[in-house]
Amino acid sequence: MTRFFAKAVDISSGLIMLSAEDTAHMRSLRLRPTELFVVCDGKRSDYVCRLAQRDGGTVAEIVETRPSLGEPTIECSVYVAFAKGDRLDFAVQKSVELGAHRIVLFPSERCVSVPSDMTKKTARLQRIALETAKQCGRGRVPGVAAIRSFEAAVKRAAGAGLPLFLYEEEEELRLKQALEQWTPSNGCESPVDGEGKEAGNTVSVMAGPEGGFEPSEAESAKTAGMVAVSLGPRILRCETAPVAALAAIMFHTGNI
């Protein structure tokens, strides 16, 4: 079924107020009053609906309420260094498909391109995240944000229960080993991340730009508590590495 997202405040008394954009989209799809579609509240609840007319406007009439099934059991934040061209588009789209909780952009020493207007860049990528979440059946829309310094990004990423730093020069520890050694906490004594949530069962993945991380950046990340891991003998592109790591994490935690 076609999927849309709505704010919780727009859902009441068995009806959902549709945005002008979604209403226009429905018209382009030529949905009939008898056809069913799904509206998600972004908080892991799905509403099976049909079109109805109320007070002269088009609304969604709730037929059935059920939990969203598209959300993984683990919260994984993906940190992606700024890259040129459409590489960030790919990284955001595929990260959302695989179940990323959020995507965070950050600058690094070897970044080829850093946008002067981060607000415009993140707004565009947030739109990609929204459209992808609709298409792949997510129960929420992952947020896309930008951090203005590498140090700030590391500090935030290090707050996860398993903070992974993808580093091509790492020779001792591979991603598979790091995941096998990780024991998620039960949440009783876990540290708290930047959003006030218990971090014991969260994962962060930090991937570098086109030229990889500087050795000094890797040392800084390790000092902050991040775990440097290798993705194997092949050098992956900057947009491929975080997606490959996320897929491995989702497989390891039973979400694929």
RAMOKA-V550658 format. One record per residue. N is the residue number from 1. RES is the residue in three letters. PSI is psi in radians with two decimals (* if undefined). Layout:
BEGIN
N:RES:PSI, N:RES:PSI
END
This chain:
BEGIN
1:MET:2.60, 2:THR:2.47, 3:ARG:2.42, 4:PHE:2.87, 5:PHE:2.53, 6:ALA:2.71, 7:LYS:2.57, 8:ALA:-0.56, 9:VAL:-0.29, 10:ASP:0.12, 11:ILE:2.06, 12:SER:2.63, 13:SER:0.66, 14:GLY:0.16, 15:LEU:2.69, 16:ILE:2.15, 17:MET:2.12, 18:LEU:2.52, 19:SER:2.80, 20:ALA:-0.64, 21:GLU:-0.77, 22:ASP:-0.64, 23:THR:-0.75, 24:ALA:-0.68, 25:HIS:-0.75, 26:MET:-0.68, 27:ARG:-0.69, 28:SER:-0.51, 29:LEU:-0.21, 30:ARG:0.81, 31:LEU:2.32, 32:ARG:2.73, 33:PRO:-0.44, 34:THR:-0.24, 35:GLU:2.47, 36:LEU:2.59, 37:PHE:2.96, 38:VAL:2.36, 39:VAL:2.20, 40:CYS:2.44, 41:ASP:0.04, 42:GLY:0.09, 43:LYS:0.57, 44:ARG:0.44, 45:SER:2.31, 46:ASP:2.48, 47:TYR:2.02, 48:VAL:2.19, 49:CYS:2.95, 50:ARG:2.78, 51:LEU:2.53, 52:ALA:2.84, 53:GLN:2.21, 54:ARG:2.24, 55:ASP:0.64, 56:GLY:0.03, 57:GLY:2.89, 58:THR:2.25, 59:VAL:2.95, 60:ALA:2.19, 61:GLU:2.15, 62:ILE:2.20, 63:VAL:-0.66, 64:GLU:2.52, 65:THR:2.34, 66:ARG:2.74, 67:PRO:2.55, 68:SER:2.45, 69:LEU:-0.02, 70:GLY:0.09, 71:GLU:2.33, 72:PRO:2.91, 73:THR:-0.14, 74:ILE:2.51, 75:GLU:1.96, 76:CYS:2.09, 77:SER:2.30, 78:VAL:2.12, 79:TYR:2.07, 80:VAL:2.20, 81:ALA:2.59, 82:PHE:2.41, 83:ALA:2.86, 84:LYS:2.92, 85:GLY:-2.53, 86:ASP:0.34, 87:ARG:-0.65, 88:LEU:-0.62, 89:ASP:-0.84, 90:PHE:-0.84, 91:ALA:-0.75, 92:VAL:-0.84, 93:GLN:-0.88, 94:LYS:-0.55, 95:SER:-0.71, 96:VAL:-0.76, 97:GLU:-0.69, 98:LEU:-0.22, 99:GLY:0.31, 100:ALA:2.45, 101:HIS:-0.67, 102:ARG:2.80, 103:ILE:2.25, 104:VAL:2.21, 105:LEU:2.55, 106:PHE:2.74, 107:PRO:2.65, 108:SER:2.82, 109:GLU:-0.68, 110:ARG:0.25, 111:CYS:2.27, 112:VAL:-0.58, 113:SER:2.21, 114:VAL:2.10, 115:PRO:2.48, 116:SER:-0.54, 117:ASP:1.58, 118:MET:-0.52, 119:THR:-0.77, 120:LYS:-0.70, 121:LYS:-0.84, 122:THR:-0.58, 123:ALA:-0.73, 124:ARG:-0.76, 125:LEU:-0.54, 126:GLN:-0.61, 127:ARG:-0.69, 128:ILE:-0.71, 129:ALA:-0.72, 130:LEU:-0.87, 131:GLU:-0.66, 132:THR:-0.72, 133:ALA:-0.64, 134:LYS:-0.79, 135:GLN:-0.60, 136:CYS:0.09, 137:GLY:0.53, 138:ARG:2.69, 139:GLY:-0.02, 140:ARG:2.83, 141:VAL:1.98, 142:PRO:2.41, 143:GLY:2.57, 144:VAL:2.14, 145:ALA:2.88, 146:ALA:2.42, 147:ILE:2.40, 148:ARG:-0.12, 149:SER:2.64, 150:PHE:-0.73, 151:GLU:-0.74, 152:ALA:-0.65, 153:ALA:-0.76, 154:VAL:-0.76, 155:LYS:-0.73, 156:ARG:-0.78, 157:ALA:-0.60, 158:ALA:-0.23, 159:GLY:-0.11, 160:ALA:2.79, 161:GLY:-0.64, 162:LEU:1.68, 163:PRO:1.85, 164:LEU:2.30, 165:PHE:1.90, 166:LEU:1.99, 167:TYR:2.09, 168:GLU:-0.32, 169:GLU:-0.04, 170:GLU:2.24, 171:GLU:-0.22, 172:GLU:-0.67, 173:LEU:2.17, 174:ARG:2.81, 175:LEU:-0.77, 176:LYS:-0.75, 177:GLN:-0.73, 178:ALA:-0.70, 179:LEU:-0.68, 180:GLU:-0.52, 181:GLN:-0.27, 182:TRP:2.28, 183:THR:1.81, 184:PRO:2.43, 185:SER:2.93, 186:ASN:0.08, 187:GLY:-0.13, 188:CYS:-0.67, 189:GLU:0.44, 190:SER:2.64, 191:PRO:2.97, 192:VAL:2.36, 193:ASP:-3.03, 194:GLY:-0.23, 195:GLU:0.18, 196:GLY:0.19, 197:LYS:2.60, 198:GLU:2.32, 199:ALA:-0.05, 200:GLY:-0.63, 201:ASN:0.46, 202:THR:2.73, 203:VAL:2.50, 204:SER:2.51, 205:VAL:2.13, 206:MET:2.10, 207:ALA:2.51, 208:GLY:-3.12, 209:PRO:-2.93, 210:GLU:-0.70, 211:GLY:0.11, 212:GLY:-3.14, 213:PHE:2.60, 214:GLU:2.57, 215:PRO:-0.64, 216:SER:-0.58, 217:GLU:-0.69, 218:ALA:-0.74, 219:GLU:-0.71, 220:SER:-0.72, 221:ALA:-0.73, 222:LYS:-0.72, 223:THR:-0.61, 224:ALA:-0.17, 225:GLY:0.10, 226:MET:2.70, 227:VAL:1.94, 228:ALA:2.26, 229:VAL:2.71, 230:SER:2.58, 231:LEU:0.28, 232:GLY:-3.06, 233:PRO:-0.25, 234:ARG:2.49, 235:ILE:2.03, 236:LEU:2.62, 237:ARG:2.78, 238:CYS:-0.48, 239:GLU:-0.30, 240:THR:-0.69, 241:ALA:-0.90, 242:PRO:-0.57, 243:VAL:-0.73, 244:ALA:-0.75, 245:ALA:-0.73, 246:LEU:-0.71, 247:ALA:-0.73, 248:ALA:-0.70, 249:ILE:-0.76, 250:MET:-0.63, 251:PHE:-0.78, 252:HIS:-0.61, 253:THR:0.15, 254:GLY:0.35, 255:ASN:0.09, 256:ILE:*
END
